[in-house]
Structures are given as C-alpha cells and as structure tokens.
Amino acid sequence: MSGNTFGKSFTLTTFGESHGPALGGVIDGCPAGVPIDIDTIQKDLDRRKPGQSAIVTQRKEPDTVEIYSGVFDGKSTGTPIGFVIHNTNQKSKDYTHIKDSYRPSHADYVYDQKYGFRDYRGGGRSSARETAARVVAGSIAKQLIAPVQIQAFVSAVGELTLPNPEATSDYSFIEQNPVRCPDAAMAAEMETYIKQVRKDGDTVGGVITCVAKNVPVGLGEPVFDKLHAVLGQAMLSINAVKGFEYGSGFAGAALRGSAHNDLYNEDGTTKTNNSGGVQGGISNGMDIYFNVAFKPVATIMQSQETIDNKGETVTMEGKGRHDPCVVPRAVPIVEAMTALVLADFTLRNRNSKL
C-alpha cells in the first residue's frame, strides 16, 4: 500500500490500524529549534478522541501521545519526530459478523478487490482512527507556523445550517458545547437532532467551516500545487469527506465578475474576500476560509441488504460503537490538515527567491 505520506518539505507518514496495538507517525522536515508544547498536542488529541460526549462513539481511548524522537528540552531537534498513540479499548469481536460481508458505503469491498485481503476489525487502515496521527502532526505544524491561527467549527448538521459562517468572529463558544458550533441556539438544536438520529439507529452528515488568519502573502505554488488545490486534497483525504469549497465556492458561479471581483485597498488588502484568501493559487494575506462537507457515517444500527465475499445477498445490521454524526470530532482533524498544508508551503516558500 502506497500513499501513506503527505507533504513535500514538511512531511507526515502515518501507520497503524483501528484495532492494532497502536497508531503513529513520523514527521520529517521540521526545522530544529521549534518550541514543541506536548500539552498543546494532547489538548488537540483530546478534542478528537472518542467517548468525549453523549453524541459521539463511546469507545473509551485516552489517546495519549508518546513522542519517541525529534524533540529534546521542549524543542525540535531537526531529526524525524516519531510518535505513537496506543490503542487500549478495542472490541474486535464487535466486527466478527462482517468478516465475510461488505458493509454498504464502507471500504470493505474495494479493499478486498484491490488487495485480496482486508482487516475487518473496525475497517483496519480505512478507519478514521488513523486521523489521530494527523492531529498530532497538525498540532506540531501549528506551533511551527505561529502566529497563523486556524479555527474550524461545525456550521451545518443535516439541514440545520448556520447562516454566513465565514462571517463568524466570536469563537469562544465552540469548545463549550459538544457539537462545536459557535452559535449557542444552533448548537443546542444540532445536539438535540443528533441525539434523535442516534435513537433512530441512523446517522447524519454535516459541514465544517475553517478559517485561517494571519497567513502571510506568498504561500502556494501557481501551477499544479496551488494552495487551494493542496488544501482540497488534504480535506478530501479525510474519511467521510464528500466536498470542498473555498471562498465564494459554488455560490460564486452564480455571480457576475463585477460583483465577484475583490477590489484592492491601497495597502494590498481587498475590500471583499470572495477569493477566500487565495489568488492564482497563492495566499494574498486575507483570511483563508473554506467549507468541508461530510457524509453520514456509513455504519447504521438498522438492517440493510448487502453481499458477502461469495457474491451472495445477505442481511446485516451495524454493531459496536459508532458516531451518529462525525463532524464534531472532525473539527480538530480539519484544523490539523490545514496546518500541515500551511507548514509545508511555509518551508517551500523559503526557496521562492534569493
């Protein structure tokens, strides 16, 4: 299996499976001398970990990160940063009923066809548990690119949508509610809806909005590695993501150029930001903002018709511990992947001119 490494100058390679002994990663390219706060990394992991509220999977994992190399006396040494997160609460027996069957909308069938073998315990490598390693690396990337600030939040759950999420400026309430929505009234409504969906044995999707502030001008390469293109790749690599739009997004397609163009102020900033902080594939110094759409979690607690590895029709019902809505726990993952992209381009930008 290839494709386990992300980035070109600041790279992350991840390893591990959902029900294996551990997950982990190796970060290469992090310059020496970057202050690394382990407590900050752990706080980001705690925002992603299972079992943190009544509206997420009840798998209980401490998700404690152990850094084995690349950090000494609170700073990066310039050598590869290796880390591990041990799995402690696997219940592999919850998946024996799908050993020979394929869950609808999961990676089971395609893994079996591609590799001739699959780890059915929680999906193995295809499990979203792999993203824990991304959060560790993303937290380190955030510390590298400070004072850039990255904030993601839930802006939609099902048909419940926060109006004009990109205009949100008060982020103080995001971590005070389990949905991670910045609006108190909408957060309460979303939470009630997710709980009802869980009672129905069903799941629901949603949207995460992300805003990056204090991004300098010049990040991104203007042809194949446009900043927004790599951000799109990063977001679409996250489990369950179905869509990515930045700036005006699809709504911009309905506008005329006279309404869509971002006119300049004398200092080089723009009066509007339909570009979403990116022009010509390069950051322009304005806020970068984008939306990431997540599908409903594929495992539902209802009977569904599927096929087994003999091609015969069978009936199956989801078992185990699963999220009724993935977006609250995906917020730190979106932030992490954004930080990895910006850190990579920050280092690459050092070679842009003499």
Stockholm file with secondary structure:
# STOCKHOLM 1.0

chainA/1-354         MSGNTFGKSFTLTTFGESHGPALGGVIDGCPAGVPIDIDTIQKDLDRRKPGQSAIVTQRKEPDTVEIYSGVFDGKSTGTPIGFVIHNTNQKSKDYTHIKDSYRPSHADYVYDQKYGFRDYRGGGRSSARETAARVVAGSIAKQLIAPVQIQAFVSAVGELTLPNPEATSDYSFIEQNPVRCPDAAMAAEMETYIKQVRKDGDTVGGVITCVAKNVPVGLGEPVFDKLHAVLGQAMLSINAVKGFEYGSGFAGAALRGSAHNDLYNEDGTTKTNNSGGVQGGISNGMDIYFNVAFKPVATIMQSQETIDNKGETVTMEGKGRHDPCVVPRAVPIVEAMTALVLADFTLRNRNSKL
#=GR chainA/1-354 SS CCCCEECSSSEEEEEECTTSSEEEEEEECCCTTCBCCHHHHHHHHHHHSTTSSTTSCCCCCCCCEEECSSEETTEECSSCEEEEEECCCCCGGGGGGGTTBCCTTSSHHHHHHHHSCCCCSTTGGGSGGGHHHHHHHHHHHHHHHTTCEEEEEEEEETTEECSSGGGCCCCTTGGGSTTCCSCHHHHHHHHHHHHHHHHTTCCCCEEEEEEEESCCTTCSCSSTTCHHHHHHHHHHTSTTEEEEEETTGGGGGGSCHHHHCCCBCTTSCBSCCTTTTEETTEECSSCEEEEEEECCCSCCSSEEEEEBTTSCEEEEECCSCCCSCCHHHHHHHHHHHHHHHHHHHHHHGGGSCC
#=GC SS_cons         CCCCEECSSSEEEEEECTTSSEEEEEEECCCTTCBCCHHHHHHHHHHHSTTSSTTSCCCCCCCCEEECSSEETTEECSSCEEEEEECCCCCGGGGGGGTTBCCTTSSHHHHHHHHSCCCCSTTGGGSGGGHHHHHHHHHHHHHHHTTCEEEEEEEEETTEECSSGGGCCCCTTGGGSTTCCSCHHHHHHHHHHHHHHHHTTCCCCEEEEEEEESCCTTCSCSSTTCHHHHHHHHHHTSTTEEEEEETTGGGGGGSCHHHHCCCBCTTSCBSCCTTTTEETTEECSSCEEEEEEECCCSCCSSEEEEEBTTSCEEEEECCSCCCSCCHHHHHHHHHHHHHHHHHHHHHHGGGSCC
//
